[in-house]
């Protein structure tokens, strides 16, 4: 059967997805940003726990066979979210305001 992502998952799964997006950062980015080691450990733990919760909850909610659909895998969903974020930030309306990521240098913006 065809999986319909928005209909099959409930609010709890979307909260788990939000957590996964929040903690979605790669190890090399953590090192580049000079994140303290104890914070890196905490972030990795959160990533692991959220992945386990998402996997178990989707299996419980929609069944193991349906939850095994590649479209519902965490990697795939995070990849799609990154792509959507890129599209929204790089191909927006270019209004030369704060919504335009290419035309405004955030450090130069001052409040009126």
Secondary structure, 3 states (H helix, E strand, C coil): CCCCHHHHCCHHHHHHHHHHHHCCCCHHHHHHCCCCHHHHHHHHHHHHHHHHHHHHHHHHHHCHHHHCCHHHCHHHHHHHHHHHHHHHHHCCCCCCCCCCCCCCCHHHCCCC
